[in-house]
Structure formats: C-alpha cells, structure tokens
Amino acid sequence: HVQSRFDDAMIWYSQAHKLNGKHVLASFGLAQMHWRLKQFDDAVKLMEAVYKVRADQVPVLRLTALLYIETGKLDMARKVLHRGTKNFPDNIDLWAASARAFQGSHMHQKACEAYSHVVRLMKKQNRPV
C-alpha cells in the first residue's frame, strides 16, 4: 500500500490474514486498509489483536488510539495514549492524538496542555509549527 495500490494491498493483506489470522503485519496492514475505507469496526477488531502483542510500537499505539477516537471509545483511546506518551515522551503524533482524545472527551484543560506540549516538541525537534 506504500505505492498507493490500495485495492491490491487489500487483497494481499486479506489473503495473508486468512492464511494466518495471528500474523501481526498482515493484521496491521489489513486494519490500515479498513481504516482507509472507513470500516472502523473491522479495523478496531484487528488492531486490538495487534495491540495485545505489539503495544510497544508507536504505529500500533497510534493507529489503535485513532481508531478508538473514530469509534467514540475515548476512554480506551486515552488509556492507549497514556501508555504511548509515557513510553515515548517525545513522539509528536502520540501527543497530538492525546490532545484530540482529551478534546473529544470535553477535557479542555488537558487538551490544551497536550497541544501545548506538541508545540514545544515541534520547536525542540526543529519542525515547523
């Protein structure tokens, strides 16, 4: 799917997942395809399985949390993101997703703090704000 051949990627990830439903990369890739198609419930099921075995990886934390946000499971998103920002304190994407989860939960002060932290990290990492 890196080459934007999403239809082909969906077929390949689906076939790989059917062959081995516990294959992490196939599950992660298939979840990404479902996310792209806005099939969030299918993507969440796949990512929950991936999260159980790969919760130490930023892309897994990020996608799991974003899917929880999309499906209104904001408490779960915040838990995943708390773990992520604790283990990867300089990761801008995880902090931005945290801000979004706080904002969606009407936790405005925490959202502002998270967004402010994103700006500080961006400046620290010499990224445009």
mmCIF file of the C-alpha atoms, coordinates in Angstrom:
data_MODEL
# 
_entry.id   MODEL 
# 
loop_
_atom_site.group_PDB 
_atom_site.id 
_atom_site.type_symbol 
_atom_site.label_atom_id 
_atom_site.label_alt_id 
_atom_site.label_comp_id 
_atom_site.label_asym_id 
_atom_site.label_entity_id 
_atom_site.label_seq_id 
_atom_site.pdbx_PDB_ins_code 
_atom_site.Cartn_x 
_atom_site.Cartn_y 
_atom_site.Cartn_z 
_atom_site.occupancy 
_atom_site.B_iso_or_equiv 
_atom_site.pdbx_formal_charge 
_atom_site.auth_seq_id 
_atom_site.auth_comp_id 
_atom_site.auth_asym_id 
_atom_site.auth_atom_id 
_atom_site.pdbx_PDB_model_num 
ATOM 1   C CA . HIS A 1 1   ? 0.000   0.000   0.000  1.00 0.00 ? 1   HIS A CA 1 
ATOM 2   C CA . VAL A 1 2   ? 3.052   2.234   0.178  1.00 0.00 ? 2   VAL A CA 1 
ATOM 3   C CA . GLN A 1 3   ? 2.775   2.546   -3.603 1.00 0.00 ? 3   GLN A CA 1 
ATOM 4   C CA . SER A 1 4   ? -0.877  3.657   -3.317 1.00 0.00 ? 4   SER A CA 1 
ATOM 5   C CA . ARG A 1 5   ? -2.108  0.399   -4.823 1.00 0.00 ? 5   ARG A CA 1 
ATOM 6   C CA . PHE A 1 6   ? -4.763  0.091   -2.149 1.00 0.00 ? 6   PHE A CA 1 
ATOM 7   C CA . ASP A 1 7   ? -7.032  -2.368  -3.938 1.00 0.00 ? 7   ASP A CA 1 
ATOM 8   C CA . ASP A 1 8   ? -4.134  -4.766  -4.443 1.00 0.00 ? 8   ASP A CA 1 
ATOM 9   C CA . ALA A 1 9   ? -2.979  -4.238  -0.872 1.00 0.00 ? 9   ALA A CA 1 
ATOM 10  C CA . MET A 1 10  ? -6.439  -5.068  0.461  1.00 0.00 ? 10  MET A CA 1 
ATOM 11  C CA . ILE A 1 11  ? -6.429  -8.332  -1.494 1.00 0.00 ? 11  ILE A CA 1 
ATOM 12  C CA . TRP A 1 12  ? -2.928  -9.315  -0.369 1.00 0.00 ? 12  TRP A CA 1 
ATOM 13  C CA . TYR A 1 13  ? -3.467  -8.399  3.279  1.00 0.00 ? 13  TYR A CA 1 
ATOM 14  C CA . SER A 1 14  ? -6.806  -10.234 3.289  1.00 0.00 ? 14  SER A CA 1 
ATOM 15  C CA . GLN A 1 15  ? -5.250  -13.356 1.807  1.00 0.00 ? 15  GLN A CA 1 
ATOM 16  C CA . ALA A 1 16  ? -2.329  -13.276 4.220  1.00 0.00 ? 16  ALA A CA 1 
ATOM 17  C CA . HIS A 1 17  ? -4.697  -12.767 7.146  1.00 0.00 ? 17  HIS A CA 1 
ATOM 18  C CA . LYS A 1 18  ? -6.857  -15.700 6.036  1.00 0.00 ? 18  LYS A CA 1 
ATOM 19  C CA . LEU A 1 19  ? -3.770  -17.912 5.898  1.00 0.00 ? 19  LEU A CA 1 
ATOM 20  C CA . ASN A 1 20  ? -2.636  -16.847 9.364  1.00 0.00 ? 20  ASN A CA 1 
ATOM 21  C CA . GLY A 1 21  ? -5.004  -14.712 11.413 1.00 0.00 ? 21  GLY A CA 1 
ATOM 22  C CA . LYS A 1 22  ? -2.304  -14.139 14.017 1.00 0.00 ? 22  LYS A CA 1 
ATOM 23  C CA . HIS A 1 23  ? 0.252   -12.719 11.589 1.00 0.00 ? 23  HIS A CA 1 
ATOM 24  C CA . VAL A 1 24  ? 0.883   -9.261  13.018 1.00 0.00 ? 24  VAL A CA 1 
ATOM 25  C CA . LEU A 1 25  ? 1.935   -7.477  9.831  1.00 0.00 ? 25  LEU A CA 1 
ATOM 26  C CA . ALA A 1 26  ? -0.988  -8.889  7.849  1.00 0.00 ? 26  ALA A CA 1 
ATOM 27  C CA . SER A 1 27  ? -3.412  -7.838  10.597 1.00 0.00 ? 27  SER A CA 1 
ATOM 28  C CA . PHE A 1 28  ? -1.859  -4.380  10.870 1.00 0.00 ? 28  PHE A CA 1 
ATOM 29  C CA . GLY A 1 29  ? -1.917  -3.862  7.115  1.00 0.00 ? 29  GLY A CA 1 
ATOM 30  C CA . LEU A 1 30  ? -5.491  -5.091  6.815  1.00 0.00 ? 30  LEU A CA 1 
ATOM 31  C CA . ALA A 1 31  ? -6.515  -2.769  9.660  1.00 0.00 ? 31  ALA A CA 1 
ATOM 32  C CA . GLN A 1 32  ? -4.959  0.144   7.776  1.00 0.00 ? 32  GLN A CA 1 
ATOM 33  C CA . MET A 1 33  ? -6.960  -0.763  4.669  1.00 0.00 ? 33  MET A CA 1 
ATOM 34  C CA . HIS A 1 34  ? -10.199 -0.965  6.666  1.00 0.00 ? 34  HIS A CA 1 
ATOM 35  C CA . TRP A 1 35  ? -9.361  2.396   8.257  1.00 0.00 ? 35  TRP A CA 1 
ATOM 36  C CA . ARG A 1 36  ? -8.826  3.908   4.822  1.00 0.00 ? 36  ARG A CA 1 
ATOM 37  C CA . LEU A 1 37  ? -12.235 2.589   3.748  1.00 0.00 ? 37  LEU A CA 1 
ATOM 38  C CA . LYS A 1 38  ? -13.800 3.965   6.963  1.00 0.00 ? 38  LYS A CA 1 
ATOM 39  C CA . GLN A 1 39  ? -14.659 0.425   8.078  1.00 0.00 ? 39  GLN A CA 1 
ATOM 40  C CA . PHE A 1 40  ? -13.691 1.342   11.604 1.00 0.00 ? 40  PHE A CA 1 
ATOM 41  C CA . ASP A 1 41  ? -15.268 -1.575  13.478 1.00 0.00 ? 41  ASP A CA 1 
ATOM 42  C CA . ASP A 1 42  ? -13.356 -4.102  11.365 1.00 0.00 ? 42  ASP A CA 1 
ATOM 43  C CA . ALA A 1 43  ? -10.161 -2.111  11.810 1.00 0.00 ? 43  ALA A CA 1 
ATOM 44  C CA . VAL A 1 44  ? -10.635 -1.918  15.588 1.00 0.00 ? 44  VAL A CA 1 
ATOM 45  C CA . LYS A 1 45  ? -11.037 -5.699  15.901 1.00 0.00 ? 45  LYS A CA 1 
ATOM 46  C CA . LEU A 1 46  ? -7.812  -6.257  14.010 1.00 0.00 ? 46  LEU A CA 1 
ATOM 47  C CA . MET A 1 47  ? -5.882  -3.602  15.908 1.00 0.00 ? 47  MET A CA 1 
ATOM 48  C CA . GLU A 1 48  ? -6.987  -4.882  19.293 1.00 0.00 ? 48  GLU A CA 1 
ATOM 49  C CA . ALA A 1 49  ? -5.364  -8.212  18.434 1.00 0.00 ? 49  ALA A CA 1 
ATOM 50  C CA . VAL A 1 50  ? -2.217  -6.480  17.192 1.00 0.00 ? 50  VAL A CA 1 
ATOM 51  C CA . TYR A 1 51  ? -2.120  -4.255  20.282 1.00 0.00 ? 51  TYR A CA 1 
ATOM 52  C CA . LYS A 1 52  ? -2.082  -7.303  22.556 1.00 0.00 ? 52  LYS A CA 1 
ATOM 53  C CA . VAL A 1 53  ? 1.237   -8.453  21.098 1.00 0.00 ? 53  VAL A CA 1 
ATOM 54  C CA . ARG A 1 54  ? 2.833   -5.210  19.856 1.00 0.00 ? 54  ARG A CA 1 
ATOM 55  C CA . ALA A 1 55  ? 1.781   -2.459  22.274 1.00 0.00 ? 55  ALA A CA 1 
ATOM 56  C CA . ASP A 1 56  ? 5.419   -1.384  22.447 1.00 0.00 ? 56  ASP A CA 1 
ATOM 57  C CA . GLN A 1 57  ? 5.414   0.077   18.935 1.00 0.00 ? 57  GLN A CA 1 
ATOM 58  C CA . VAL A 1 58  ? 4.402   3.640   18.126 1.00 0.00 ? 58  VAL A CA 1 
ATOM 59  C CA . PRO A 1 59  ? 2.484   2.862   14.888 1.00 0.00 ? 59  PRO A CA 1 
ATOM 60  C CA . VAL A 1 60  ? 0.391   0.282   16.758 1.00 0.00 ? 60  VAL A CA 1 
ATOM 61  C CA . LEU A 1 61  ? -0.324  2.649   19.645 1.00 0.00 ? 61  LEU A CA 1 
ATOM 62  C CA . ARG A 1 62  ? -1.173  5.484   17.264 1.00 0.00 ? 62  ARG A CA 1 
ATOM 63  C CA . LEU A 1 63  ? -3.495  3.556   14.958 1.00 0.00 ? 63  LEU A CA 1 
ATOM 64  C CA . THR A 1 64  ? -5.249  1.785   17.827 1.00 0.00 ? 64  THR A CA 1 
ATOM 65  C CA . ALA A 1 65  ? -5.872  5.098   19.571 1.00 0.00 ? 65  ALA A CA 1 
ATOM 66  C CA . LEU A 1 66  ? -7.031  6.868   16.409 1.00 0.00 ? 66  LEU A CA 1 
ATOM 67  C CA . LEU A 1 67  ? -9.494  4.074   15.700 1.00 0.00 ? 67  LEU A CA 1 
ATOM 68  C CA . TYR A 1 68  ? -10.822 4.287   19.249 1.00 0.00 ? 68  TYR A CA 1 
ATOM 69  C CA . ILE A 1 69  ? -11.273 8.038   18.761 1.00 0.00 ? 69  ILE A CA 1 
ATOM 70  C CA . GLU A 1 70  ? -13.100 7.469   15.450 1.00 0.00 ? 70  GLU A CA 1 
ATOM 71  C CA . THR A 1 71  ? -15.462 4.970   17.084 1.00 0.00 ? 71  THR A CA 1 
ATOM 72  C CA . GLY A 1 72  ? -16.123 7.134   20.146 1.00 0.00 ? 72  GLY A CA 1 
ATOM 73  C CA . LYS A 1 73  ? -14.201 4.900   22.554 1.00 0.00 ? 73  LYS A CA 1 
ATOM 74  C CA . LEU A 1 74  ? -12.409 7.882   24.037 1.00 0.00 ? 74  LEU A CA 1 
ATOM 75  C CA . ASP A 1 75  ? -11.628 6.296   27.422 1.00 0.00 ? 75  ASP A CA 1 
ATOM 76  C CA . MET A 1 76  ? -9.866  3.454   25.658 1.00 0.00 ? 76  MET A CA 1 
ATOM 77  C CA . ALA A 1 77  ? -8.051  5.885   23.365 1.00 0.00 ? 77  ALA A CA 1 
ATOM 78  C CA . ARG A 1 78  ? -6.812  7.882   26.344 1.00 0.00 ? 78  ARG A CA 1 
ATOM 79  C CA . LYS A 1 79  ? -5.534  4.704   28.055 1.00 0.00 ? 79  LYS A CA 1 
ATOM 80  C CA . VAL A 1 80  ? -3.610  3.648   24.952 1.00 0.00 ? 80  VAL A CA 1 
ATOM 81  C CA . LEU A 1 81  ? -2.227  7.150   24.509 1.00 0.00 ? 81  LEU A CA 1 
ATOM 82  C CA . HIS A 1 82  ? -1.264  7.447   28.167 1.00 0.00 ? 82  HIS A CA 1 
ATOM 83  C CA . ARG A 1 83  ? 0.825   4.342   27.743 1.00 0.00 ? 83  ARG A CA 1 
ATOM 84  C CA . GLY A 1 84  ? 2.249   5.676   24.499 1.00 0.00 ? 84  GLY A CA 1 
ATOM 85  C CA . THR A 1 85  ? 3.213   9.127   25.754 1.00 0.00 ? 85  THR A CA 1 
ATOM 86  C CA . LYS A 1 86  ? 4.694   7.593   28.906 1.00 0.00 ? 86  LYS A CA 1 
ATOM 87  C CA . ASN A 1 87  ? 6.906   5.227   26.886 1.00 0.00 ? 87  ASN A CA 1 
ATOM 88  C CA . PHE A 1 88  ? 7.591   7.633   24.004 1.00 0.00 ? 88  PHE A CA 1 
ATOM 89  C CA . PRO A 1 89  ? 7.514   11.098  25.598 1.00 0.00 ? 89  PRO A CA 1 
ATOM 90  C CA . ASP A 1 90  ? 8.969   12.874  22.551 1.00 0.00 ? 90  ASP A CA 1 
ATOM 91  C CA . ASN A 1 91  ? 6.527   11.458  19.994 1.00 0.00 ? 91  ASN A CA 1 
ATOM 92  C CA . ILE A 1 92  ? 4.552   14.309  18.488 1.00 0.00 ? 92  ILE A CA 1 
ATOM 93  C CA . ASP A 1 93  ? 1.922   12.086  16.846 1.00 0.00 ? 93  ASP A CA 1 
ATOM 94  C CA . LEU A 1 94  ? 1.015   10.398  20.125 1.00 0.00 ? 94  LEU A CA 1 
ATOM 95  C CA . TRP A 1 95  ? 0.748   13.732  21.952 1.00 0.00 ? 95  TRP A CA 1 
ATOM 96  C CA . ALA A 1 96  ? -1.402  15.203  19.150 1.00 0.00 ? 96  ALA A CA 1 
ATOM 97  C CA . ALA A 1 97  ? -3.714  12.186  19.290 1.00 0.00 ? 97  ALA A CA 1 
ATOM 98  C CA . SER A 1 98  ? -3.869  12.576  23.081 1.00 0.00 ? 98  SER A CA 1 
ATOM 99  C CA . ALA A 1 99  ? -4.943  16.187  22.674 1.00 0.00 ? 99  ALA A CA 1 
ATOM 100 C CA . ARG A 1 100 ? -7.641  15.085  20.236 1.00 0.00 ? 100 ARG A CA 1 
ATOM 101 C CA . ALA A 1 101 ? -8.882  12.389  22.649 1.00 0.00 ? 101 ALA A CA 1 
ATOM 102 C CA . PHE A 1 102 ? -8.993  14.881  25.537 1.00 0.00 ? 102 PHE A CA 1 
ATOM 103 C CA . GLN A 1 103 ? -10.800 17.400  23.356 1.00 0.00 ? 103 GLN A CA 1 
ATOM 104 C CA . GLY A 1 104 ? -13.386 14.803  22.317 1.00 0.00 ? 104 GLY A CA 1 
ATOM 105 C CA . SER A 1 105 ? -13.918 13.948  25.990 1.00 0.00 ? 105 SER A CA 1 
ATOM 106 C CA . HIS A 1 106 ? -14.509 17.628  26.840 1.00 0.00 ? 106 HIS A CA 1 
ATOM 107 C CA . MET A 1 107 ? -11.363 17.611  28.957 1.00 0.00 ? 107 MET A CA 1 
ATOM 108 C CA . HIS A 1 108 ? -10.387 21.002  27.598 1.00 0.00 ? 108 HIS A CA 1 
ATOM 109 C CA . GLN A 1 109 ? -7.618  21.868  30.045 1.00 0.00 ? 109 GLN A CA 1 
ATOM 110 C CA . LYS A 1 110 ? -5.840  18.571  29.397 1.00 0.00 ? 110 LYS A CA 1 
ATOM 111 C CA . ALA A 1 111 ? -6.345  19.031  25.647 1.00 0.00 ? 111 ALA A CA 1 
ATOM 112 C CA . CYS A 1 112 ? -4.742  22.479  25.808 1.00 0.00 ? 112 CYS A CA 1 
ATOM 113 C CA . GLU A 1 113 ? -1.835  21.085  27.822 1.00 0.00 ? 113 GLU A CA 1 
ATOM 114 C CA . ALA A 1 114 ? -1.314  18.287  25.299 1.00 0.00 ? 114 ALA A CA 1 
ATOM 115 C CA . TYR A 1 115 ? -1.488  20.695  22.332 1.00 0.00 ? 115 TYR A CA 1 
ATOM 116 C CA . SER A 1 116 ? 0.997   22.991  24.087 1.00 0.00 ? 116 SER A CA 1 
ATOM 117 C CA . HIS A 1 117 ? 3.294   20.014  24.592 1.00 0.00 ? 117 HIS A CA 1 
ATOM 118 C CA . VAL A 1 118 ? 3.037   19.238  20.857 1.00 0.00 ? 118 VAL A CA 1 
ATOM 119 C CA . VAL A 1 119 ? 4.158   22.776  20.030 1.00 0.00 ? 119 VAL A CA 1 
ATOM 120 C CA . ARG A 1 120 ? 7.093   22.541  22.465 1.00 0.00 ? 120 ARG A CA 1 
ATOM 121 C CA . LEU A 1 121 ? 8.155   19.209  20.962 1.00 0.00 ? 121 LEU A CA 1 
ATOM 122 C CA . MET A 1 122 ? 7.909   20.576  17.439 1.00 0.00 ? 122 MET A CA 1 
ATOM 123 C CA . LYS A 1 123 ? 10.120  23.525  18.344 1.00 0.00 ? 123 LYS A CA 1 
ATOM 124 C CA . LYS A 1 124 ? 12.570  21.246  20.170 1.00 0.00 ? 124 LYS A CA 1 
ATOM 125 C CA . GLN A 1 125 ? 12.745  18.989  17.105 1.00 0.00 ? 125 GLN A CA 1 
ATOM 126 C CA . ASN A 1 126 ? 13.143  21.968  14.746 1.00 0.00 ? 126 ASN A CA 1 
ATOM 127 C CA . ARG A 1 127 ? 9.907   21.169  12.970 1.00 0.00 ? 127 ARG A CA 1 
ATOM 128 C CA . PRO A 1 128 ? 7.677   23.919  11.571 1.00 0.00 ? 128 PRO A CA 1 
ATOM 129 C CA . VAL A 1 129 ? 4.886   24.888  13.928 1.00 0.00 ? 129 VAL A CA 1 
# 
